[in-house]
Amino acid sequence: MFNTTRTPGVETDVLQHWLDSEFVAVYHRGRYFRLWVYRAGRLLSPREIEYQIQRILDDPSPALPGEEKLGALTAGDRIPWAQMRKQYFSSGVNKRSLDAIERAAFFVTLDDEEQGMRGDDPEGNLDSYAKSLLHGKCYDRWFDKSFSVVIYKNGKSGLNAEHSWADAPTVAHLWEYTLATDAFQLGYTEDGHCKGEVEPSLPQPQRLVWNIPAEVQAQVSSSLAVAQALADDVDCHVFPFREFGKGRIKKCRISPDAFIQISLQLAYYRDRSGFCLTYEASMTRLFREGRTETVRSCSNESCAFIKALESGETEEECRRLFQLASEKHQNLYRMAMTGAGIDRHLFCLYVVSKYLGVESPFLKEVLSEPWRLSTSQTPVQQMNLFDLKNHPDFISLGGGFGPVADDGYGVSYIIVGEDMVNFHVSSKYSCSQTVSNVSVQYSQRDHKSQNCSTGIPVSNTSRILNNQCT
């Protein structure tokens, strides 16, 4: 997690990990700093770190020519970045400054914007919050770092994680712990400062120096244009579902994850008048170095339930089919967790076929179908750190990601406590067939359907559940 960077290559990128680092890299107003967080072998106190951060905020020096948007190199195409890195960042001041970023424990952005739930429409601000954490301005994050902590002008914060080194639960575990200990263990003084003392002889944060020629600046502009086009196309919508949560679902002896997945299938069917290949991530951490396997949650059983519901079958029949679909989903999830899934096996066959130079019509057919509905649940792992009911302001929004297919949806959700589920829905503005927020006027998006995947869990499924519980 720490001291890890993805370095670009012409043929393949490489993950580099250093054993230890005593500093972090900080970006503020177009400038880069090395901030030491250890002093004589001890970790600085929160108050000392605050003091050092304030020094960076108070530093009046301007950004060097080409420095402000340098991070766009990590957001654009990888091959040009690899070529620039080799030619212009392999010696001298550029290498020393790049090493300071890549060898840092992690990256920190002191963002000059305000984000979070604020003002007259607190929940309406969440979409902007999510997009900012996902890509920012496309140059004020260092996307090669394992993760970047983003701290906004109004004190709100969040995290952007590079995905190749680990999966979401690892980052979620870190962030849950950070949020809980910050508020309930470390705490703040009455005047809003971090607790602790400041050693007066702390060295100034070190300003990183660059020599960025015109050729690099031209590539920065090109990479930024590529990244900005991708970022501008992402439509993010974040919303809490509060009508009920896993408490009521579990009373009905139904898996909460199965319920949500089947609800997503129903929402997609109403949105697009059909079914699609659906990806749900499952952890394989029962195995050493296990990462993920795919749960193909669009099953014959879930389709049968949805068709029955939409065709007006009796509630008794719908409940029966819903139970079968739920049991099927649980079985698929168990198989994926225990190494009995199929998609990592298919991927391995694909890699071997490429290595051997063998064309496989079977693999070509199987792997050509896009994942138009890509989903993932963010786990809540450290509920014992604080009481959600007494401290609702500290409830996590979870995390999100972009759509996998150009005409698809990315849906991330986090089951919080017993009575709420937070959803992140993403799609692409460039696709006239998808929209993330149901409140957007469909006439503006040339949309044919009056339903959207943000209507989840859908009312009919809720009605079936309520009747089954009673």
Sequence and secondary structure as in RCSB ss.txt:
>XXXX:A:sequence
MFNTTRTPGVETDVLQHWLDSEFVAVYHRGRYFRLWVYRAGRLLSPREIEYQIQRILDDPSPALPGEEKLGALTA
GDRIPWAQMRKQYFSSGVNKRSLDAIERAAFFVTLDDEEQGMRGDDPEGNLDSYAKSLLHGKCYDRWFDKSFSVV
IYKNGKSGLNAEHSWADAPTVAHLWEYTLATDAFQLGYTEDGHCKGEVEPSLPQPQRLVWNIPAEVQAQVSSSLA
VAQALADDVDCHVFPFREFGKGRIKKCRISPDAFIQISLQLAYYRDRSGFCLTYEASMTRLFREGRTETVRSCSN
ESCAFIKALESGETEEECRRLFQLASEKHQNLYRMAMTGAGIDRHLFCLYVVSKYLGVESPFLKEVLSEPWRLST
SQTPVQQMNLFDLKNHPDFISLGGGFGPVADDGYGVSYIIVGEDMVNFHVSSKYSCSQTVSNVSVQYSQRDHKSQ
NCSTGIPVSNTSRILNNQCT
>XXXX:A:secstr
  SEEEE  SS  EEEE S  SEEEEEETTEEEEEE EETTEE  HHHHHHHHHHHHH      TTTTTGGGGGT
S HHHHHHHHHHHSSSHHHHHHHHHHHTSS EEEE SS  SS TT TGGGHHHHHHHHHHTTSSSS TTBSEEEE
E TTS EEEEE SSS  HHHHHHHHHHHHHHIIIII B TTS BSS   TT    EE      HHHHHHHHHHHH
HHHHHHHTEEEEEEEE S  HHHHHHTT  HHHHHHHHHHHHHHHHHSS   EEEEEE TTSTT  EEEE    H
HHHHHHHHHHTT  HHHHHHHHHHHHHHHHHHHHHHHTT  SHHHHHHHHHHHHHHT   HHHHHHHHS  SEEE
EE     GGGS TTT GGG         SSTT EEEEEEEETTTEEEEEEEEETT TT  S TTS GGGGT   S
  TTS S HHHHHHHHHHH 
